[in-house]
Amino acid sequence: MRNIKEKNVLILTGLPFRKQGNQSLIRFVQMFLNKGIGVCMFSAGIDDSGENVLDNDKFHLHRIISLEITFTMFLNRNLVLFKKTKKNKTQNYFDQIKSEYIVPPFGSYNLLNLLNKWTKFLLAVVDNIVLVLYLSIVHSKKLREADVIIGYEIIYTLAARVLSKLFRKKYINKFQGTILKATNRDKLLAIKYFPHNYFTINKSDLCLMVNDGTDGEYYASHKGCENIFFEPHGVSIYKHDSYSGSIVDQLKNDNKFILFNNASGSTWKRTDRIIRGLTKVKKDVLDDLMLITTYFASNRDELIEFIKLIGLENNVIFVEKIDSYESNYIIQESDVVIMTNDLSNLGNPILEAIYYKTPIISIDDGSLEGFLTNELDSILVPLNSNFDKNLALAIEKLYEDKQYYERLKMNLNKNGQVRELGVQQEREFKAIQKLL
């Protein structure tokens, strides 16, 4: 048997190495490289906000083209242009919905969205067929050299499984949770509106399904996966200078009480809930509050306009294109990490806040069960018609009651549910190593 350093993995993905937001893919690849394992990656991922680069003799990246991704980017860009040029707009979207509303991710459940989802899925099927043919003909040597084929996220798991069968390789599929949580285990709803997500969770030799509170273990089991590694992400450890030049330093110098919402480009991150909560905060407290958010979804401009309409523009700062290093720094330096997502709140921001003992406000939606306990090490607000008022009360309590605030921090020190990235990756690699 070959030494572990002579092994190779081949990864198929539709994701890039993002500079802003989720760093999971680049950390996953680095895990293999750190072990001396060769990585050949075929990626159709593109990120206009910038991409990280890996320089390693054992890493080879091949760019591929995806019809589905191209179509999606075309629609998204034209949707933004349409919203900017739309005339006679009389009402802001965020003024029409309420905090207790749960909005379906990626659009409402209607005929137009159903056609959109199935068009994208059929294009993705074509992408997978083309990729199987392309790799089999042009890159058959790389397939033969690979010890394991990995389908990373939903884009190319169909091709990865077919190629693993054709070339008699072990097959791993890896997911950062699943949007299927939105369907509440309704199979028909999943097939109608999330066909790509539903059909691309397929049977594998090993399923690496991240526990992010989105019911991923259920869906992996439901789709035939038997060997499932189901644990949360590990937390990256950064060494920060005493002064990083981040916006959070300026706010601290101004004696602001800082709330940090580390959102993303997904509309289901629901930063609007925090904004509505701020409207209920007492004025003497509100004057000292500042919310930093990284939200940059397609309706970001509309959210900014909503903030101006309700007079909170002096209490909210949108930061753009911050990398994982600065995000980590802001989490450590903020007074509160506040996440009010639909679907799940068990993402990297909450895990980092737990690890670095920054008090947390989030939603009592069940996604944080086993990681946080309301009134012990966090404040978890029920999602109901009183959400805005209760969120405001939670913010006021952490601002005014210093003993209560310190007690949450002390109890976070006792929280042993989150591991460092290196420790967590060792656990993940042991599961993978059995196939190597």
SVG drawing of the C-alpha trace seen along z (x, -y; Angstrom):
<svg xmlns="http://www.w3.org/2000/svg" viewBox="-48 -59 54 61">
<polyline fill="none" stroke="black" stroke-width="0.4" points="0.0,0.0 1.3,-3.5 2.3,-5.9 -0.3,-8.6 1.9,-11.2 1.6,-9.4 -2.2,-9.5 -4.3,-11.8 -7.8,-13.2 -9.8,-14.7 -12.5,-17.3 -15.3,-18.4 -17.1,-21.6 -19.0,-24.7 -17.5,-26.9 -14.5,-29.2 -12.0,-30.0 -13.9,-33.0 -12.1,-35.9 -15.3,-37.1 -17.6,-34.8 -17.4,-31.0 -13.8,-29.7 -14.8,-26.0 -13.5,-24.9 -10.1,-26.3 -9.7,-25.0 -10.8,-21.5 -8.2,-21.5 -5.5,-22.7 -6.3,-19.9 -5.2,-17.4 -2.1,-19.5 -1.0,-19.7 -0.9,-15.9 1.1,-15.8 -1.8,-14.5 -2.1,-15.7 -5.3,-17.6 -6.6,-18.0 -9.6,-20.3 -12.0,-21.1 -14.1,-24.1 -16.7,-26.2 -16.8,-28.7 -16.6,-32.4 -16.7,-35.2 -16.8,-38.8 -15.9,-39.9 -12.4,-38.3 -10.9,-34.8 -8.1,-33.4 -5.2,-31.6 -3.4,-28.5 0.2,-28.0 1.3,-24.4 3.1,-22.0 0.6,-19.3 -2.4,-21.4 -3.7,-21.6 -6.7,-23.7 -8.6,-23.4 -11.3,-25.9 -14.4,-24.5 -17.6,-26.2 -21.0,-25.6 -24.2,-26.4 -26.2,-26.5 -23.9,-28.9 -23.7,-31.1 -27.5,-31.2 -27.8,-31.9 -25.3,-34.8 -27.1,-36.3 -30.4,-36.2 -29.0,-37.7 -27.2,-40.5 -30.3,-41.4 -32.5,-41.2 -30.3,-43.8 -30.5,-46.0 -34.2,-45.6 -34.7,-46.6 -32.5,-49.6 -34.4,-50.8 -37.9,-49.8 -40.2,-52.9 -43.2,-53.9 -42.0,-51.9 -44.3,-53.0 -43.4,-50.6 -40.2,-49.1 -40.1,-45.3 -38.9,-45.4 -41.8,-47.6 -44.2,-44.9 -42.9,-41.9 -42.6,-41.3 -39.9,-39.8 -41.9,-36.7 -42.4,-35.9 -40.2,-33.1 -39.4,-33.8 -38.7,-30.9 -35.1,-30.9 -34.4,-31.8 -37.9,-33.0 -41.6,-32.3 -43.3,-29.0 -45.0,-29.9 -45.0,-28.7 -42.4,-31.1 -39.9,-30.1 -40.7,-26.4 -39.8,-26.8 -36.7,-28.7 -35.5,-26.0 -36.1,-23.2 -34.5,-25.1 -31.4,-25.5 -31.5,-21.8 -31.8,-20.6 -28.9,-22.8 -26.9,-21.3 -27.7,-17.8 -26.3,-18.8 -23.2,-20.2 -22.7,-16.9 -23.1,-14.8 -20.6,-17.1 -18.1,-16.9 -18.2,-13.1 -17.5,-12.9 -14.8,-15.7 -12.9,-14.2 -13.2,-10.6 -11.7,-11.7 -9.3,-14.5 -8.3,-13.8 -8.6,-10.1 -5.1,-9.9 -6.0,-12.2 -9.0,-10.0 -6.9,-6.9 -4.4,-8.5 -7.0,-9.6 -7.6,-7.4 -10.9,-9.2 -13.3,-11.4 -15.0,-14.1 -18.2,-15.9 -18.0,-19.2 -21.5,-20.7 -24.4,-20.1 -23.1,-21.2 -21.2,-18.1 -22.1,-15.2 -23.9,-13.4 -20.7,-13.5 -18.6,-12.5 -20.6,-9.5 -20.8,-8.3 -17.0,-8.8 -16.3,-6.9 -18.2,-3.9 -16.6,-4.1 -13.1,-4.3 -13.7,-2.1 -12.8,-4.8 -14.1,-5.6 -16.6,-8.4 -17.1,-11.1 -19.8,-13.8 -19.4,-16.9 -22.0,-19.4 -22.1,-22.5 -25.6,-21.6 -28.6,-21.8 -31.2,-24.4 -33.8,-21.5 -34.4,-22.5 -36.8,-25.0 -39.2,-22.3 -39.6,-20.8 -39.1,-17.2 -41.8,-17.7 -40.5,-15.5 -42.9,-16.9 -42.0,-20.5 -38.3,-19.6 -38.6,-18.1 -40.7,-20.9 -38.7,-23.9 -35.2,-22.5 -34.6,-19.7 -30.9,-20.3 -30.5,-20.2 -32.7,-17.1 -31.3,-14.9 -27.6,-15.8 -27.4,-14.4 -26.7,-10.8 -25.3,-7.6 -21.6,-7.6 -18.9,-5.7 -18.7,-8.6 -20.9,-11.6 -19.3,-14.6 -22.4,-16.6 -21.7,-19.6 -23.9,-20.0 -25.1,-23.6 -28.6,-23.1 -30.2,-22.5 -31.3,-18.9 -28.5,-17.6 -28.1,-14.2 -31.8,-13.4 -31.5,-14.2 -28.3,-12.3 -29.8,-9.2 -33.0,-9.7 -31.0,-9.7 -29.2,-6.5 -26.0,-7.6 -25.0,-5.2 -21.5,-6.3 -22.2,-9.9 -19.7,-12.2 -22.0,-14.8 -20.2,-17.4 -20.0,-21.3 -17.1,-23.3 -14.0,-24.0 -13.0,-27.5 -9.9,-29.1 -7.4,-30.6 -5.9,-33.9 -3.3,-36.0 -4.3,-39.6 -2.3,-42.7 -3.5,-44.9 -4.7,-47.4 -6.0,-46.0 -7.3,-49.2 -10.8,-47.7 -14.0,-49.7 -14.6,-48.0 -11.5,-49.8 -12.9,-53.2 -16.3,-52.4 -14.7,-51.1 -12.7,-54.4 -16.1,-56.2 -17.4,-54.0 -20.1,-52.4 -21.8,-49.2 -21.2,-47.1 -23.5,-44.5 -22.0,-42.3 -24.1,-40.6 -21.9,-38.4 -24.3,-37.8 -23.7,-37.0 -25.2,-37.3 -28.2,-35.1 -31.6,-36.8 -32.4,-34.3 -29.9,-35.8 -32.7,-38.3 -30.7,-41.2 -34.0,-43.2 -35.1,-41.5 -32.3,-43.2 -33.2,-46.5 -36.8,-46.3 -35.6,-45.3 -33.5,-48.4 -36.6,-50.6 -37.9,-49.3 -34.8,-50.0 -34.9,-52.9 -33.4,-56.1 -30.8,-56.5 -29.5,-53.0 -29.9,-53.3 -27.6,-56.4 -24.7,-54.2 -25.5,-51.3 -23.9,-50.5 -24.7,-47.5 -22.0,-46.3 -23.4,-44.0 -21.8,-42.2 -25.1,-41.6 -24.8,-41.9 -27.7,-40.0 -29.5,-41.2 -32.0,-43.3 -29.2,-45.1 -29.9,-48.5 -33.6,-48.2 -32.6,-47.3 -30.3,-50.4 -33.3,-52.5 -35.5,-50.9 -33.0,-51.9 -33.1,-55.5 -36.9,-55.5 -37.0,-54.5 -34.2,-56.9 -31.5,-54.4 -28.8,-55.3 -26.6,-56.5 -26.8,-53.1 -26.0,-50.7 -22.7,-50.2 -22.5,-47.9 -19.0,-46.6 -17.9,-45.2 -15.4,-42.6 -14.0,-41.8 -12.0,-38.5 -12.2,-35.8 -9.3,-37.4 -11.0,-40.7 -14.4,-39.0 -12.7,-36.9 -11.2,-40.1 -14.6,-41.9 -16.2,-38.9 -13.6,-39.0 -13.8,-42.8 -17.6,-43.3 -19.8,-43.4 -22.5,-41.0 -22.7,-38.7 -26.3,-38.8 -27.7,-36.4 -31.4,-36.2 -31.4,-33.9 -34.2,-31.8 -33.4,-28.1 -30.6,-28.0 -28.2,-30.1 -25.6,-27.5 -23.0,-28.9 -19.4,-30.0 -20.2,-33.3 -22.0,-31.7 -19.3,-29.0 -16.6,-31.6 -18.6,-33.7 -18.9,-30.7 -15.2,-29.9 -14.1,-33.5 -16.7,-34.1 -18.6,-36.9 -22.2,-37.1 -24.8,-36.0 -28.3,-37.0 -30.1,-34.7 -33.4,-33.0 -34.9,-30.2 -35.5,-28.0 -33.9,-24.8 -30.9,-25.1 -28.6,-26.0 -29.8,-23.2 -26.9,-21.4 -24.6,-24.4 -26.3,-27.3 -28.9,-27.5 -31.1,-30.5 -30.4,-32.7 -27.4,-30.6 -24.8,-31.5 -26.9,-33.4 -30.3,-35.0 -32.4,-33.1 -35.6,-35.0 -38.8,-33.2 -39.8,-34.0 -43.4,-35.3 -45.4,-38.5 -43.4,-39.9 -40.0,-39.3 -39.1,-42.9 -39.9,-44.0 -38.2,-40.9 -35.1,-41.4 -34.9,-45.0 -35.3,-43.9 -32.4,-41.4 -30.1,-44.1 -31.1,-46.5 -30.4,-43.8 -26.9,-43.1 -26.2,-46.8 -27.5,-47.8 -27.0,-44.8 -23.2,-44.4 -23.4,-41.5 -25.8,-39.6 -23.4,-40.3 -20.4,-39.0 -22.3,-35.9 -23.0,-35.0 -19.3,-35.4 -18.4,-33.2 -20.8,-30.5 -19.5,-30.6 -16.1,-29.8 -17.6,-26.5 -19.0,-25.7 -17.0,-22.9 -19.0,-22.3 -16.8,-24.1 -13.3,-22.9 -10.4,-24.5 -10.2,-24.0 -7.1,-21.8 -8.7,-19.5 -11.9,-19.3 -10.1,-18.6 -8.2,-15.7 -11.5,-14.1 -12.8,-14.6 -9.6,-13.3 -9.7,-10.1 -13.1,-9.4 -11.6,-10.1 -8.4,-8.2 -10.3,-4.9 -11.1,-5.2 -7.5,-6.1"/>
</svg>
